Amino acid sequence: MSSPPLNLVLVEPEIPPNTGSIARLCGATNTVLHLVHPLGFSTSDKHLKRAGLDYWRFVAIRYWDNFDSFLKATAEERLYFFTTKTPTPYTAARFAPGDYLVFGKETKGLPKEVLNLYQNRCYTLPMANSNIRSLNLAMTAGIVLYEAIRQLGDSP
């Protein structure tokens, strides 16, 4: 990508294979991966490494001590939050180079107070079957990231 890279943010991720798959996705698209502590695993975890295979050296990763420090360091207008708790589809978002795509932990999503504070910046992936609670985090991140790339007219 010739423009500033997109940023994909995982807030307190819990499942190593999801993070590994997302890291691989970020490496393939030159997207910066932000991991917000506490993490539910060690970044040296064998399952994490296996999911990312031997691509870790190609991934730009930034670690944050906590979500508050990430939010304080990032311009609000660059943030896009993804949750099952909003009716606004991800296709309504208008992305720009350097934006941050923010995803919560697998079991709880993003904190309710964050969703309330940034409700006009929250988006979802619509589900046709109401019996399915949500999609896998890695799948959701991939769909949203490639939509942002498509909108920017870039190719990974």
CORWOJO-V298086 format. One record per residue. N is the residue number from 1. OMEGA is omega in radians with two decimals (NA if undefined). Layout:
n:omega
N:OMEGA
N:OMEGA
//
This chain:
n:omega
1:-3.13
2:3.13
3:3.11
4:-3.08
5:2.98
6:-3.14
7:3.09
8:-3.02
9:3.04
10:-3.13
11:3.11
12:3.14
13:-3.04
14:-2.98
15:-3.06
16:-3.12
17:3.07
18:-3.13
19:3.10
20:3.11
21:3.12
22:3.08
23:3.11
24:3.08
25:3.14
26:3.11
27:-3.11
28:-3.07
29:-3.08
30:3.09
31:3.10
32:3.11
33:3.09
34:3.10
35:-3.09
36:3.14
37:0.09
38:3.06
39:3.14
40:-3.08
41:3.04
42:3.13
43:3.03
44:-3.13
45:-3.09
46:3.11
47:3.09
48:-3.14
49:-3.12
50:-3.13
51:3.12
52:-3.10
53:-3.09
54:-3.07
55:-3.05
56:-3.10
57:3.13
58:-3.07
59:3.04
60:-3.09
61:3.05
62:-3.14
63:3.11
64:-3.13
65:3.14
66:-3.08
67:3.13
68:-3.14
69:3.07
70:-3.10
71:3.14
72:-3.08
73:-3.02
74:3.12
75:-3.09
76:-3.08
77:3.11
78:-3.02
79:3.03
80:-3.07
81:-3.11
82:-3.00
83:3.01
84:-3.00
85:3.07
86:3.09
87:-3.03
88:-3.10
89:-3.13
90:-3.14
91:3.08
92:3.14
93:3.09
94:-3.03
95:3.08
96:3.10
97:3.13
98:3.14
99:-3.12
100:3.10
101:-2.95
102:-3.12
103:3.14
104:-3.13
105:-3.03
106:-3.04
107:-3.05
108:-3.08
109:3.13
110:3.13
111:-3.11
112:-3.12
113:3.09
114:3.12
115:3.11
116:-3.11
117:-3.07
118:-3.03
119:3.11
120:3.13
121:-3.11
122:-3.09
123:-3.12
124:2.95
125:-3.10
126:3.14
127:3.13
128:-3.10
129:-3.09
130:3.08
131:3.11
132:-3.04
133:-3.10
134:3.04
135:3.05
136:-3.10
137:-3.12
138:3.12
139:3.14
140:3.13
141:3.13
142:3.13
143:-3.10
144:-3.13
145:-3.14
146:3.01
147:3.11
148:3.11
149:3.12
150:-3.14
151:-3.11
152:3.13
153:3.11
154:2.97
155:-3.10
156:NA
//
